[in-house]
Amino acid sequence: MGPTDGGLLKRIIRRLTSDVEVLDADDLSRDTELNGAQRACDCRSGEEVTMVGRLRSVEICPKDAAASLEAELFDGTEGVTLIWVGRRHIPGIEAGRRIKVRGRLAVRNGRKVLYNPYYELRQAS
């Protein structure tokens, strides 16, 4: 066995014994690095950010409220709420979809939020 074989064996054992959510978070974090995006946990209010992750949930505001579509983006470190004001549906914005977003980060009720972010749908992996 060479010096790199031990590292490979450790990675294989980790993949076989780790929780699926932990592995998914690792994959999402790696995707963030590969795309030159920021990790949600490192972003602060007022910053212009680019993030990559998976949509955990997508919700439409009630009919009697102002039209808006909300989604939670998870990048492997923490969630960020995406809010598109004036929209009730955006084709391709659905739970489980990988997405790249860009916008100015705000904080609302203690949660990180991007209002009307630019977005790019990503290929499923």
MODELLER restraints for C-alpha pairs under 7 A, 6 or more apart:
rsr = mdl.restraints
at = mdl.atoms
rsr.add(forms.Gaussian(group=physical.xy_distance, feature=features.Distance(at['CA:25:A'], at['CA:76:A']), mean=3.87, stdev=0.5))
rsr.add(forms.Gaussian(group=physical.xy_distance, feature=features.Distance(at['CA:26:A'], at['CA:76:A']), mean=6.25, stdev=0.5))
rsr.add(forms.Gaussian(group=physical.xy_distance, feature=features.Distance(at['CA:28:A'], at['CA:53:A']), mean=5.95, stdev=0.5))
rsr.add(forms.Gaussian(group=physical.xy_distance, feature=features.Distance(at['CA:28:A'], at['CA:75:A']), mean=5.37, stdev=0.5))
rsr.add(forms.Gaussian(group=physical.xy_distance, feature=features.Distance(at['CA:28:A'], at['CA:76:A']), mean=5.08, stdev=0.5))
rsr.add(forms.Gaussian(group=physical.xy_distance, feature=features.Distance(at['CA:29:A'], at['CA:75:A']), mean=6.04, stdev=0.5))
rsr.add(forms.Gaussian(group=physical.xy_distance, feature=features.Distance(at['CA:29:A'], at['CA:76:A']), mean=5.04, stdev=0.5))
rsr.add(forms.Gaussian(group=physical.xy_distance, feature=features.Distance(at['CA:32:A'], at['CA:38:A']), mean=6.68, stdev=0.5))
rsr.add(forms.Gaussian(group=physical.xy_distance, feature=features.Distance(at['CA:32:A'], at['CA:39:A']), mean=6.74, stdev=0.5))
rsr.add(forms.Gaussian(group=physical.xy_distance, feature=features.Distance(at['CA:32:A'], at['CA:51:A']), mean=6.93, stdev=0.5))
rsr.add(forms.Gaussian(group=physical.xy_distance, feature=features.Distance(at['CA:32:A'], at['CA:52:A']), mean=5.49, stdev=0.5))
rsr.add(forms.Gaussian(group=physical.xy_distance, feature=features.Distance(at['CA:37:A'], at['CA:50:A']), mean=5.15, stdev=0.5))
rsr.add(forms.Gaussian(group=physical.xy_distance, feature=features.Distance(at['CA:37:A'], at['CA:51:A']), mean=5.02, stdev=0.5))
rsr.add(forms.Gaussian(group=physical.xy_distance, feature=features.Distance(at['CA:37:A'], at['CA:52:A']), mean=6.35, stdev=0.5))
rsr.add(forms.Gaussian(group=physical.xy_distance, feature=features.Distance(at['CA:38:A'], at['CA:49:A']), mean=6.68, stdev=0.5))
rsr.add(forms.Gaussian(group=physical.xy_distance, feature=features.Distance(at['CA:38:A'], at['CA:50:A']), mean=5.93, stdev=0.5))
rsr.add(forms.Gaussian(group=physical.xy_distance, feature=features.Distance(at['CA:38:A'], at['CA:51:A']), mean=5.52, stdev=0.5))
rsr.add(forms.Gaussian(group=physical.xy_distance, feature=features.Distance(at['CA:39:A'], at['CA:51:A']), mean=6.71, stdev=0.5))
rsr.add(forms.Gaussian(group=physical.xy_distance, feature=features.Distance(at['CA:39:A'], at['CA:75:A']), mean=6.84, stdev=0.5))
rsr.add(forms.Gaussian(group=physical.xy_distance, feature=features.Distance(at['CA:39:A'], at['CA:77:A']), mean=6.71, stdev=0.5))
rsr.add(forms.Gaussian(group=physical.xy_distance, feature=features.Distance(at['CA:40:A'], at['CA:75:A']), mean=6.71, stdev=0.5))
rsr.add(forms.Gaussian(group=physical.xy_distance, feature=features.Distance(at['CA:40:A'], at['CA:77:A']), mean=6.29, stdev=0.5))
rsr.add(forms.Gaussian(group=physical.xy_distance, feature=features.Distance(at['CA:40:A'], at['CA:78:A']), mean=5.91, stdev=0.5))
rsr.add(forms.Gaussian(group=physical.xy_distance, feature=features.Distance(at['CA:41:A'], at['CA:77:A']), mean=5.83, stdev=0.5))
rsr.add(forms.Gaussian(group=physical.xy_distance, feature=features.Distance(at['CA:41:A'], at['CA:78:A']), mean=5.96, stdev=0.5))
rsr.add(forms.Gaussian(group=physical.xy_distance, feature=features.Distance(at['CA:44:A'], at['CA:105:A']), mean=6.83, stdev=0.5))
rsr.add(forms.Gaussian(group=physical.xy_distance, feature=features.Distance(at['CA:45:A'], at['CA:105:A']), mean=5.06, stdev=0.5))
rsr.add(forms.Gaussian(group=physical.xy_distance, feature=features.Distance(at['CA:45:A'], at['CA:106:A']), mean=4.70, stdev=0.5))
rsr.add(forms.Gaussian(group=physical.xy_distance, feature=features.Distance(at['CA:45:A'], at['CA:107:A']), mean=5.99, stdev=0.5))
rsr.add(forms.Gaussian(group=physical.xy_distance, feature=features.Distance(at['CA:46:A'], at['CA:104:A']), mean=5.93, stdev=0.5))
rsr.add(forms.Gaussian(group=physical.xy_distance, feature=features.Distance(at['CA:46:A'], at['CA:105:A']), mean=5.33, stdev=0.5))
rsr.add(forms.Gaussian(group=physical.xy_distance, feature=features.Distance(at['CA:46:A'], at['CA:106:A']), mean=5.91, stdev=0.5))
rsr.add(forms.Gaussian(group=physical.xy_distance, feature=features.Distance(at['CA:47:A'], at['CA:104:A']), mean=5.51, stdev=0.5))
rsr.add(forms.Gaussian(group=physical.xy_distance, feature=features.Distance(at['CA:47:A'], at['CA:105:A']), mean=5.58, stdev=0.5))
rsr.add(forms.Gaussian(group=physical.xy_distance, feature=features.Distance(at['CA:48:A'], at['CA:103:A']), mean=5.49, stdev=0.5))
rsr.add(forms.Gaussian(group=physical.xy_distance, feature=features.Distance(at['CA:48:A'], at['CA:104:A']), mean=4.30, stdev=0.5))
rsr.add(forms.Gaussian(group=physical.xy_distance, feature=features.Distance(at['CA:48:A'], at['CA:105:A']), mean=6.35, stdev=0.5))
rsr.add(forms.Gaussian(group=physical.xy_distance, feature=features.Distance(at['CA:49:A'], at['CA:102:A']), mean=5.58, stdev=0.5))
rsr.add(forms.Gaussian(group=physical.xy_distance, feature=features.Distance(at['CA:49:A'], at['CA:103:A']), mean=5.62, stdev=0.5))
rsr.add(forms.Gaussian(group=physical.xy_distance, feature=features.Distance(at['CA:49:A'], at['CA:104:A']), mean=6.08, stdev=0.5))
rsr.add(forms.Gaussian(group=physical.xy_distance, feature=features.Distance(at['CA:49:A'], at['CA:105:A']), mean=6.71, stdev=0.5))
rsr.add(forms.Gaussian(group=physical.xy_distance, feature=features.Distance(at['CA:50:A'], at['CA:101:A']), mean=5.64, stdev=0.5))
rsr.add(forms.Gaussian(group=physical.xy_distance, feature=features.Distance(at['CA:50:A'], at['CA:102:A']), mean=4.36, stdev=0.5))
rsr.add(forms.Gaussian(group=physical.xy_distance, feature=features.Distance(at['CA:50:A'], at['CA:103:A']), mean=6.81, stdev=0.5))
rsr.add(forms.Gaussian(group=physical.xy_distance, feature=features.Distance(at['CA:51:A'], at['CA:100:A']), mean=5.66, stdev=0.5))
rsr.add(forms.Gaussian(group=physical.xy_distance, feature=features.Distance(at['CA:51:A'], at['CA:101:A']), mean=5.37, stdev=0.5))
rsr.add(forms.Gaussian(group=physical.xy_distance, feature=features.Distance(at['CA:51:A'], at['CA:102:A']), mean=6.49, stdev=0.5))
rsr.add(forms.Gaussian(group=physical.xy_distance, feature=features.Distance(at['CA:52:A'], at['CA:75:A']), mean=6.07, stdev=0.5))
rsr.add(forms.Gaussian(group=physical.xy_distance, feature=features.Distance(at['CA:52:A'], at['CA:99:A']), mean=5.80, stdev=0.5))
rsr.add(forms.Gaussian(group=physical.xy_distance, feature=features.Distance(at['CA:52:A'], at['CA:100:A']), mean=4.33, stdev=0.5))
rsr.add(forms.Gaussian(group=physical.xy_distance, feature=features.Distance(at['CA:52:A'], at['CA:101:A']), mean=6.43, stdev=0.5))
rsr.add(forms.Gaussian(group=physical.xy_distance, feature=features.Distance(at['CA:53:A'], at['CA:73:A']), mean=5.94, stdev=0.5))
rsr.add(forms.Gaussian(group=physical.xy_distance, feature=features.Distance(at['CA:53:A'], at['CA:74:A']), mean=5.27, stdev=0.5))
rsr.add(forms.Gaussian(group=physical.xy_distance, feature=features.Distance(at['CA:53:A'], at['CA:75:A']), mean=4.13, stdev=0.5))
rsr.add(forms.Gaussian(group=physical.xy_distance, feature=features.Distance(at['CA:53:A'], at['CA:98:A']), mean=5.58, stdev=0.5))
rsr.add(forms.Gaussian(group=physical.xy_distance, feature=features.Distance(at['CA:53:A'], at['CA:99:A']), mean=5.72, stdev=0.5))
rsr.add(forms.Gaussian(group=physical.xy_distance, feature=features.Distance(at['CA:53:A'], at['CA:100:A']), mean=6.63, stdev=0.5))
rsr.add(forms.Gaussian(group=physical.xy_distance, feature=features.Distance(at['CA:54:A'], at['CA:73:A']), mean=5.54, stdev=0.5))
rsr.add(forms.Gaussian(group=physical.xy_distance, feature=features.Distance(at['CA:54:A'], at['CA:74:A']), mean=5.38, stdev=0.5))
rsr.add(forms.Gaussian(group=physical.xy_distance, feature=features.Distance(at['CA:54:A'], at['CA:75:A']), mean=6.46, stdev=0.5))
rsr.add(forms.Gaussian(group=physical.xy_distance, feature=features.Distance(at['CA:54:A'], at['CA:96:A']), mean=5.88, stdev=0.5))
rsr.add(forms.Gaussian(group=physical.xy_distance, feature=features.Distance(at['CA:54:A'], at['CA:97:A']), mean=5.52, stdev=0.5))
rsr.add(forms.Gaussian(group=physical.xy_distance, feature=features.Distance(at['CA:54:A'], at['CA:98:A']), mean=4.27, stdev=0.5))
rsr.add(forms.Gaussian(group=physical.xy_distance, feature=features.Distance(at['CA:54:A'], at['CA:99:A']), mean=6.08, stdev=0.5))
rsr.add(forms.Gaussian(group=physical.xy_distance, feature=features.Distance(at['CA:55:A'], at['CA:71:A']), mean=6.46, stdev=0.5))
rsr.add(forms.Gaussian(group=physical.xy_distance, feature=features.Distance(at['CA:55:A'], at['CA:72:A']), mean=5.50, stdev=0.5))
rsr.add(forms.Gaussian(group=physical.xy_distance, feature=features.Distance(at['CA:55:A'], at['CA:73:A']), mean=4.53, stdev=0.5))
rsr.add(forms.Gaussian(group=physical.xy_distance, feature=features.Distance(at['CA:55:A'], at['CA:74:A']), mean=6.28, stdev=0.5))
rsr.add(forms.Gaussian(group=physical.xy_distance, feature=features.Distance(at['CA:55:A'], at['CA:94:A']), mean=6.86, stdev=0.5))
rsr.add(forms.Gaussian(group=physical.xy_distance, feature=features.Distance(at['CA:55:A'], at['CA:95:A']), mean=5.02, stdev=0.5))
rsr.add(forms.Gaussian(group=physical.xy_distance, feature=features.Distance(at['CA:55:A'], at['CA:96:A']), mean=5.24, stdev=0.5))
rsr.add(forms.Gaussian(group=physical.xy_distance, feature=features.Distance(at['CA:55:A'], at['CA:97:A']), mean=5.50, stdev=0.5))
rsr.add(forms.Gaussian(group=physical.xy_distance, feature=features.Distance(at['CA:55:A'], at['CA:98:A']), mean=6.36, stdev=0.5))
rsr.add(forms.Gaussian(group=physical.xy_distance, feature=features.Distance(at['CA:56:A'], at['CA:72:A']), mean=5.43, stdev=0.5))
rsr.add(forms.Gaussian(group=physical.xy_distance, feature=features.Distance(at['CA:56:A'], at['CA:73:A']), mean=6.06, stdev=0.5))
rsr.add(forms.Gaussian(group=physical.xy_distance, feature=features.Distance(at['CA:56:A'], at['CA:74:A']), mean=6.53, stdev=0.5))
rsr.add(forms.Gaussian(group=physical.xy_distance, feature=features.Distance(at['CA:56:A'], at['CA:95:A']), mean=5.26, stdev=0.5))
rsr.add(forms.Gaussian(group=physical.xy_distance, feature=features.Distance(at['CA:56:A'], at['CA:96:A']), mean=5.89, stdev=0.5))
rsr.add(forms.Gaussian(group=physical.xy_distance, feature=features.Distance(at['CA:57:A'], at['CA:71:A']), mean=5.39, stdev=0.5))
rsr.add(forms.Gaussian(group=physical.xy_distance, feature=features.Distance(at['CA:57:A'], at['CA:72:A']), mean=5.37, stdev=0.5))
rsr.add(forms.Gaussian(group=physical.xy_distance, feature=features.Distance(at['CA:57:A'], at['CA:95:A']), mean=4.88, stdev=0.5))
rsr.add(forms.Gaussian(group=physical.xy_distance, feature=features.Distance(at['CA:58:A'], at['CA:70:A']), mean=5.71, stdev=0.5))
rsr.add(forms.Gaussian(group=physical.xy_distance, feature=features.Distance(at['CA:58:A'], at['CA:71:A']), mean=4.19, stdev=0.5))
rsr.add(forms.Gaussian(group=physical.xy_distance, feature=features.Distance(at['CA:58:A'], at['CA:72:A']), mean=6.68, stdev=0.5))
rsr.add(forms.Gaussian(group=physical.xy_distance, feature=features.Distance(at['CA:58:A'], at['CA:94:A']), mean=6.03, stdev=0.5))
rsr.add(forms.Gaussian(group=physical.xy_distance, feature=features.Distance(at['CA:58:A'], at['CA:95:A']), mean=5.82, stdev=0.5))
rsr.add(forms.Gaussian(group=physical.xy_distance, feature=features.Distance(at['CA:59:A'], at['CA:69:A']), mean=5.95, stdev=0.5))
rsr.add(forms.Gaussian(group=physical.xy_distance, feature=features.Distance(at['CA:59:A'], at['CA:70:A']), mean=5.15, stdev=0.5))
rsr.add(forms.Gaussian(group=physical.xy_distance, feature=features.Distance(at['CA:59:A'], at['CA:71:A']), mean=6.15, stdev=0.5))
rsr.add(forms.Gaussian(group=physical.xy_distance, feature=features.Distance(at['CA:60:A'], at['CA:68:A']), mean=6.24, stdev=0.5))
rsr.add(forms.Gaussian(group=physical.xy_distance, feature=features.Distance(at['CA:60:A'], at['CA:69:A']), mean=4.77, stdev=0.5))
rsr.add(forms.Gaussian(group=physical.xy_distance, feature=features.Distance(at['CA:60:A'], at['CA:70:A']), mean=6.31, stdev=0.5))
rsr.add(forms.Gaussian(group=physical.xy_distance, feature=features.Distance(at['CA:60:A'], at['CA:88:A']), mean=5.82, stdev=0.5))
rsr.add(forms.Gaussian(group=physical.xy_distance, feature=features.Distance(at['CA:61:A'], at['CA:67:A']), mean=6.30, stdev=0.5))
rsr.add(forms.Gaussian(group=physical.xy_distance, feature=features.Distance(at['CA:61:A'], at['CA:68:A']), mean=5.61, stdev=0.5))
rsr.add(forms.Gaussian(group=physical.xy_distance, feature=features.Distance(at['CA:61:A'], at['CA:69:A']), mean=6.32, stdev=0.5))
rsr.add(forms.Gaussian(group=physical.xy_distance, feature=features.Distance(at['CA:67:A'], at['CA:85:A']), mean=6.32, stdev=0.5))
rsr.add(forms.Gaussian(group=physical.xy_distance, feature=features.Distance(at['CA:67:A'], at['CA:86:A']), mean=4.73, stdev=0.5))
rsr.add(forms.Gaussian(group=physical.xy_distance, feature=features.Distance(at['CA:67:A'], at['CA:87:A']), mean=5.61, stdev=0.5))
rsr.add(forms.Gaussian(group=physical.xy_distance, feature=features.Distance(at['CA:67:A'], at['CA:88:A']), mean=5.86, stdev=0.5))
rsr.add(forms.Gaussian(group=physical.xy_distance, feature=features.Distance(at['CA:68:A'], at['CA:83:A']), mean=6.69, stdev=0.5))
rsr.add(forms.Gaussian(group=physical.xy_distance, feature=features.Distance(at['CA:68:A'], at['CA:84:A']), mean=5.52, stdev=0.5))
rsr.add(forms.Gaussian(group=physical.xy_distance, feature=features.Distance(at['CA:68:A'], at['CA:85:A']), mean=4.44, stdev=0.5))
rsr.add(forms.Gaussian(group=physical.xy_distance, feature=features.Distance(at['CA:68:A'], at['CA:86:A']), mean=5.14, stdev=0.5))
rsr.add(forms.Gaussian(group=physical.xy_distance, feature=features.Distance(at['CA:68:A'], at['CA:87:A']), mean=4.87, stdev=0.5))
rsr.add(forms.Gaussian(group=physical.xy_distance, feature=features.Distance(at['CA:68:A'], at['CA:88:A']), mean=5.49, stdev=0.5))
rsr.add(forms.Gaussian(group=physical.xy_distance, feature=features.Distance(at['CA:69:A'], at['CA:83:A']), mean=5.71, stdev=0.5))
rsr.add(forms.Gaussian(group=physical.xy_distance, feature=features.Distance(at['CA:69:A'], at['CA:84:A']), mean=5.19, stdev=0.5))
rsr.add(forms.Gaussian(group=physical.xy_distance, feature=features.Distance(at['CA:69:A'], at['CA:85:A']), mean=6.65, stdev=0.5))
rsr.add(forms.Gaussian(group=physical.xy_distance, feature=features.Distance(at['CA:69:A'], at['CA:87:A']), mean=5.67, stdev=0.5))
rsr.add(forms.Gaussian(group=physical.xy_distance, feature=features.Distance(at['CA:69:A'], at['CA:88:A']), mean=5.23, stdev=0.5))
rsr.add(forms.Gaussian(group=physical.xy_distance, feature=features.Distance(at['CA:69:A'], at['CA:89:A']), mean=6.63, stdev=0.5))
rsr.add(forms.Gaussian(group=physical.xy_distance, feature=features.Distance(at['CA:70:A'], at['CA:81:A']), mean=6.75, stdev=0.5))
rsr.add(forms.Gaussian(group=physical.xy_distance, feature=features.Distance(at['CA:70:A'], at['CA:82:A']), mean=5.53, stdev=0.5))
rsr.add(forms.Gaussian(group=physical.xy_distance, feature=features.Distance(at['CA:70:A'], at['CA:83:A']), mean=4.54, stdev=0.5))
rsr.add(forms.Gaussian(group=physical.xy_distance, feature=features.Distance(at['CA:70:A'], at['CA:84:A']), mean=6.50, stdev=0.5))
rsr.add(forms.Gaussian(group=physical.xy_distance, feature=features.Distance(at['CA:71:A'], at['CA:81:A']), mean=5.76, stdev=0.5))
rsr.add(forms.Gaussian(group=physical.xy_distance, feature=features.Distance(at['CA:71:A'], at['CA:82:A']), mean=5.10, stdev=0.5))
rsr.add(forms.Gaussian(group=physical.xy_distance, feature=features.Distance(at['CA:71:A'], at['CA:83:A']), mean=6.64, stdev=0.5))
rsr.add(forms.Gaussian(group=physical.xy_distance, feature=features.Distance(at['CA:72:A'], at['CA:79:A']), mean=6.17, stdev=0.5))
rsr.add(forms.Gaussian(group=physical.xy_distance, feature=features.Distance(at['CA:72:A'], at['CA:80:A']), mean=5.66, stdev=0.5))
rsr.add(forms.Gaussian(group=physical.xy_distance, feature=features.Distance(at['CA:72:A'], at['CA:81:A']), mean=4.59, stdev=0.5))
rsr.add(forms.Gaussian(group=physical.xy_distance, feature=features.Distance(at['CA:72:A'], at['CA:82:A']), mean=6.06, stdev=0.5))
rsr.add(forms.Gaussian(group=physical.xy_distance, feature=features.Distance(at['CA:73:A'], at['CA:79:A']), mean=5.42, stdev=0.5))
rsr.add(forms.Gaussian(group=physical.xy_distance, feature=features.Distance(at['CA:73:A'], at['CA:80:A']), mean=5.17, stdev=0.5))
rsr.add(forms.Gaussian(group=physical.xy_distance, feature=features.Distance(at['CA:73:A'], at['CA:81:A']), mean=6.23, stdev=0.5))
rsr.add(forms.Gaussian(group=physical.xy_distance, feature=features.Distance(at['CA:73:A'], at['CA:82:A']), mean=6.95, stdev=0.5))
rsr.add(forms.Gaussian(group=physical.xy_distance, feature=features.Distance(at['CA:74:A'], at['CA:80:A']), mean=6.53, stdev=0.5))
rsr.add(forms.Gaussian(group=physical.xy_distance, feature=features.Distance(at['CA:80:A'], at['CA:112:A']), mean=5.12, stdev=0.5))
rsr.add(forms.Gaussian(group=physical.xy_distance, feature=features.Distance(at['CA:80:A'], at['CA:113:A']), mean=5.59, stdev=0.5))
rsr.add(forms.Gaussian(group=physical.xy_distance, feature=features.Distance(at['CA:81:A'], at['CA:112:A']), mean=6.21, stdev=0.5))
rsr.add(forms.Gaussian(group=physical.xy_distance, feature=features.Distance(at['CA:81:A'], at['CA:113:A']), mean=4.63, stdev=0.5))
rsr.add(forms.Gaussian(group=physical.xy_distance, feature=features.Distance(at['CA:81:A'], at['CA:114:A']), mean=6.33, stdev=0.5))
rsr.add(forms.Gaussian(group=physical.xy_distance, feature=features.Distance(at['CA:82:A'], at['CA:113:A']), mean=5.78, stdev=0.5))
rsr.add(forms.Gaussian(group=physical.xy_distance, feature=features.Distance(at['CA:82:A'], at['CA:114:A']), mean=4.93, stdev=0.5))
rsr.add(forms.Gaussian(group=physical.xy_distance, feature=features.Distance(at['CA:82:A'], at['CA:115:A']), mean=6.07, stdev=0.5))
rsr.add(forms.Gaussian(group=physical.xy_distance, feature=features.Distance(at['CA:83:A'], at['CA:114:A']), mean=6.24, stdev=0.5))
rsr.add(forms.Gaussian(group=physical.xy_distance, feature=features.Distance(at['CA:83:A'], at['CA:115:A']), mean=4.84, stdev=0.5))
rsr.add(forms.Gaussian(group=physical.xy_distance, feature=features.Distance(at['CA:83:A'], at['CA:116:A']), mean=5.81, stdev=0.5))
rsr.add(forms.Gaussian(group=physical.xy_distance, feature=features.Distance(at['CA:84:A'], at['CA:115:A']), mean=5.97, stdev=0.5))
rsr.add(forms.Gaussian(group=physical.xy_distance, feature=features.Distance(at['CA:84:A'], at['CA:116:A']), mean=4.45, stdev=0.5))
rsr.add(forms.Gaussian(group=physical.xy_distance, feature=features.Distance(at['CA:85:A'], at['CA:116:A']), mean=6.44, stdev=0.5))
rsr.add(forms.Gaussian(group=physical.xy_distance, feature=features.Distance(at['CA:98:A'], at['CA:121:A']), mean=6.41, stdev=0.5))
rsr.add(forms.Gaussian(group=physical.xy_distance, feature=features.Distance(at['CA:98:A'], at['CA:122:A']), mean=5.19, stdev=0.5))
rsr.add(forms.Gaussian(group=physical.xy_distance, feature=features.Distance(at['CA:98:A'], at['CA:123:A']), mean=6.88, stdev=0.5))
rsr.add(forms.Gaussian(group=physical.xy_distance, feature=features.Distance(at['CA:98:A'], at['CA:124:A']), mean=6.40, stdev=0.5))
rsr.add(forms.Gaussian(group=physical.xy_distance, feature=features.Distance(at['CA:99:A'], at['CA:119:A']), mean=6.78, stdev=0.5))
rsr.add(forms.Gaussian(group=physical.xy_distance, feature=features.Distance(at['CA:99:A'], at['CA:120:A']), mean=5.72, stdev=0.5))
rsr.add(forms.Gaussian(group=physical.xy_distance, feature=features.Distance(at['CA:99:A'], at['CA:121:A']), mean=4.64, stdev=0.5))
rsr.add(forms.Gaussian(group=physical.xy_distance, feature=features.Distance(at['CA:99:A'], at['CA:122:A']), mean=5.12, stdev=0.5))
rsr.add(forms.Gaussian(group=physical.xy_distance, feature=features.Distance(at['CA:100:A'], at['CA:119:A']), mean=5.58, stdev=0.5))
rsr.add(forms.Gaussian(group=physical.xy_distance, feature=features.Distance(at['CA:100:A'], at['CA:120:A']), mean=5.06, stdev=0.5))
rsr.add(forms.Gaussian(group=physical.xy_distance, feature=features.Distance(at['CA:100:A'], at['CA:121:A']), mean=6.46, stdev=0.5))
rsr.add(forms.Gaussian(group=physical.xy_distance, feature=features.Distance(at['CA:100:A'], at['CA:122:A']), mean=6.91, stdev=0.5))
rsr.add(forms.Gaussian(group=physical.xy_distance, feature=features.Distance(at['CA:101:A'], at['CA:117:A']), mean=5.98, stdev=0.5))
rsr.add(forms.Gaussian(group=physical.xy_distance, feature=features.Distance(at['CA:101:A'], at['CA:118:A']), mean=5.53, stdev=0.5))
rsr.add(forms.Gaussian(group=physical.xy_distance, feature=features.Distance(at['CA:101:A'], at['CA:119:A']), mean=4.34, stdev=0.5))
rsr.add(forms.Gaussian(group=physical.xy_distance, feature=features.Distance(at['CA:101:A'], at['CA:120:A']), mean=6.39, stdev=0.5))
rsr.add(forms.Gaussian(group=physical.xy_distance, feature=features.Distance(at['CA:102:A'], at['CA:117:A']), mean=5.46, stdev=0.5))
rsr.add(forms.Gaussian(group=physical.xy_distance, feature=features.Distance(at['CA:102:A'], at['CA:118:A']), mean=5.16, stdev=0.5))
rsr.add(forms.Gaussian(group=physical.xy_distance, feature=features.Distance(at['CA:102:A'], at['CA:119:A']), mean=6.45, stdev=0.5))
rsr.add(forms.Gaussian(group=physical.xy_distance, feature=features.Distance(at['CA:103:A'], at['CA:114:A']), mean=6.14, stdev=0.5))
rsr.add(forms.Gaussian(group=physical.xy_distance, feature=features.Distance(at['CA:103:A'], at['CA:117:A']), mean=4.95, stdev=0.5))
rsr.add(forms.Gaussian(group=physical.xy_distance, feature=features.Distance(at['CA:103:A'], at['CA:118:A']), mean=6.47, stdev=0.5))
rsr.add(forms.Gaussian(group=physical.xy_distance, feature=features.Distance(at['CA:104:A'], at['CA:114:A']), mean=6.21, stdev=0.5))
rsr.add(forms.Gaussian(group=physical.xy_distance, feature=features.Distance(at['CA:105:A'], at['CA:112:A']), mean=6.71, stdev=0.5))
rsr.add(forms.Gaussian(group=physical.xy_distance, feature=features.Distance(at['CA:105:A'], at['CA:113:A']), mean=5.81, stdev=0.5))
rsr.add(forms.Gaussian(group=physical.xy_distance, feature=features.Distance(at['CA:105:A'], at['CA:114:A']), mean=5.16, stdev=0.5))
rsr.add(forms.Gaussian(group=physical.xy_distance, feature=features.Distance(at['CA:106:A'], at['CA:112:A']), mean=5.85, stdev=0.5))
rsr.add(forms.Gaussian(group=physical.xy_distance, feature=features.Distance(at['CA:106:A'], at['CA:113:A']), mean=5.12, stdev=0.5))
rsr.add(forms.Gaussian(group=physical.xy_distance, feature=features.Distance(at['CA:106:A'], at['CA:114:A']), mean=6.25, stdev=0.5))
rsr.add(forms.Gaussian(group=physical.xy_distance, feature=features.Distance(at['CA:107:A'], at['CA:113:A']), mean=5.65, stdev=0.5))
